[in-house]
Amino acid sequence: MSAAAVCVRLRRALDLRYLTAGNLARCGWPLARIAAALEVSPAETRAMIDDAISETGGAVRWCANAYCDAYVIGKPRRGINRHRDALSEARDAGWRYDLRARLLCPRCSR
């Protein structure tokens, strides 16, 4: 492992915002509220949520609509099936594919 990769992992471990973003996402907070609480941009918050959830073995599925910040989190599992579990949980919650094969939340699929 390179020195740069070690520094990135160490920085992420010391930065409690990653842990906080993941916990708030698991509680169901909207992306804008998490970004306001952590005082970072929504794009950076989205990356923090992805990193925090993927480190625990879960997967995040985001709505494909550019103006929507909806997401669903899959169960924490290891291996290939974690993305399939997130997709099945999204389908159970009413998420659907549109004609362009993009995954949309129930609000955007209407």
C-alpha positions in Angstrom: 0.0 0.0 0.0 1.4 3.4 -0.9 2.0 6.2 1.5 -0.7 8.3 -0.1 -3.3 5.5 0.4 -2.2 5.2 4.1 -2.6 8.9 4.6 -6.1 8.9 3.0 -7.2 6.0 5.3 -5.7 7.6 8.3 -7.4 10.9 7.6 -10.7 9.2 7.1 -10.3 7.3 10.4 -9.5 10.5 12.3 -12.2 12.5 10.6 -15.4 11.8 12.6 -17.6 13.4 9.9 -17.4 10.1 7.9 -18.8 8.2 10.8 -21.4 10.8 11.6 -22.5 11.0 7.9 -23.0 7.2 7.9 -24.9 7.2 11.1 -27.2 10.0 10.1 -27.9 8.3 6.8 -28.8 5.1 8.6 -31.3 7.1 10.7 -33.0 8.3 7.5 -31.9 11.9 7.5 -32.2 13.7 4.1 -29.0 14.6 2.3 -29.5 18.3 2.6 -30.0 18.1 6.4 -26.8 16.0 6.8 -24.8 18.4 4.7 -26.1 21.3 6.8 -25.2 19.5 10.0 -21.7 18.7 8.9 -21.2 22.1 7.2 -20.0 20.5 3.9 -21.4 20.5 0.4 -24.0 17.9 -0.7 -21.6 16.3 -3.1 -19.0 15.8 -0.3 -21.7 14.5 2.0 -22.8 12.0 -0.7 -19.2 10.8 -0.9 -18.9 10.5 2.9 -22.1 8.5 3.1 -20.9 6.1 0.3 -17.5 5.7 2.1 -19.0 5.2 5.6 -21.6 2.6 4.4 -19.2 0.7 2.2 -16.7 0.3 5.0 -19.4 -1.5 7.1 -20.2 -3.8 4.2 -23.4 -2.1 3.0 -24.3 -0.5 -0.2 -26.1 2.8 -1.1 -28.4 3.2 -4.0 -29.1 6.8 -5.1 -32.0 8.1 -7.2 -30.9 8.7 -10.7 -32.8 12.0 -11.0 -30.3 14.9 -11.0 -32.5 17.0 -8.7 -33.3 14.3 -6.2 -31.2 13.3 -3.2 -33.1 10.1 -2.2 -31.2 7.0 -1.3 -31.7 3.6 0.2 -29.1 1.6 2.2 -28.6 -2.1 1.8 -27.9 -4.5 4.7 -24.3 -4.8 5.8 -22.9 -7.8 4.0 -19.6 -8.7 2.4 -19.0 -9.8 -1.2 -20.9 -9.3 -4.4 -24.4 -9.7 -2.9 -24.3 -6.4 -1.0 -25.3 -4.4 -4.1 -28.0 -6.9 -4.9 -29.4 -6.6 -1.4 -29.5 -2.8 -1.7 -31.3 -3.1 -5.0 -33.9 -5.6 -3.6 -34.5 -3.3 -0.6 -35.0 -0.4 -3.0 -37.5 -2.3 -5.0 -39.4 -3.3 -1.9 -39.6 0.4 -0.9 -41.2 1.3 -4.3 -38.2 2.2 -6.3 -38.5 1.5 -10.1 -36.5 1.6 -13.3 -37.6 4.0 -16.0 -37.4 3.5 -19.7 -33.7 4.5 -19.7 -32.9 1.8 -17.1 -32.2 4.4 -14.4 -33.2 3.6 -10.8 -35.7 6.2 -9.5 -37.3 6.7 -6.1 -41.1 6.5 -5.7 -41.4 10.3 -5.8 -39.5 10.7 -9.1 -41.0 7.6 -10.8 -44.5 9.1 -10.9 
